[in-house]
Amino acid sequence: MPVIENVTEARQGVRAVLDSWAVPEDTTETVALIVTELAANAVTHAHRPDRTFDVGLTCDADGDGKAIEIEVCDPSPHHPVRRDYDPQATSGRGLLLVESLADAWEVRDREQGKAVWVRVVR
């Protein structure tokens, strides 16, 4: 079962990959923050026994060398839902953050669960 420590591992792995691709630091920070939010959602809301979440990155998916695509997959079929929260709440703003940082995002159904796909243009 995924645990919160897996979120840190995912963020560190993403940073390592983006550094190897020579992605600018500001884009790396944006992508790492998005992955952190989506991975935390997967751990908190979508965990299933003997299943975990996966993170995938693609660079230059549109051929112009300026896009990073992120996919965080988990075993839950339930789509994330953006909700309105009390201004005093200490959590619940992850999807708002993803929406504000992403150039595009969507949820894609998979045979086992779903994938949250995000595109960031650098």
C-alpha positions, 0 to 999 in steps of 0.5 A, spaced: 500 500 500 502 506 498 504 511 504 506 518 504 513 517 504 512 514 497 510 522 495 517 524 497 520 519 493 516 520 487 518 528 487 525 526 488 525 522 482 521 527 478 526 532 480 532 527 478 529 526 471 528 533 469 535 535 471 537 530 467 533 533 461 536 540 463 529 542 464 529 549 467 529 550 474 522 554 475 519 548 470 522 543 474 519 546 481 512 547 477 512 539 475 515 537 482 509 541 485 504 538 481 506 531 482 507 532 489 499 534 490 497 528 485 501 523 489 499 525 495 491 525 493 493 518 490 496 516 497 490 519 501 484 517 497 485 512 492 490 507 496 488 499 495 491 493 498 497 491 494 497 497 489 500 503 489 501 509 484 505 510 478 508 517 475 510 518 468 513 523 465 514 525 457 518 531 454 517 534 448 510 530 446 508 535 441 514 536 438 516 543 439 521 541 445 517 545 450 512 541 454 512 536 459 507 531 460 505 528 467 501 522 468 500 520 475 496 513 475 492 509 481 488 503 482 481 507 484 476 508 479 474 515 482 475 521 479 478 527 483 473 532 484 475 539 486 471 542 491 470 549 495 473 549 502 472 553 508 478 559 507 480 556 514 481 549 512 488 546 512 487 541 506 483 540 500 486 545 495 490 540 491 486 540 485 486 548 485 493 548 485 494 543 479 489 547 475 492 554 476 499 551 474 497 546 469 496 548 461 492 543 461 489 537 465 484 531 465 482 524 468 483 518 463 480 512 465 484 505 465 483 498 465 485 498 472 483 505 475 485 512 472 490 516 470 491 524 472 494 527 466 497 534 466 501 538 461 506 544 463 509 548 457 516 551 459 
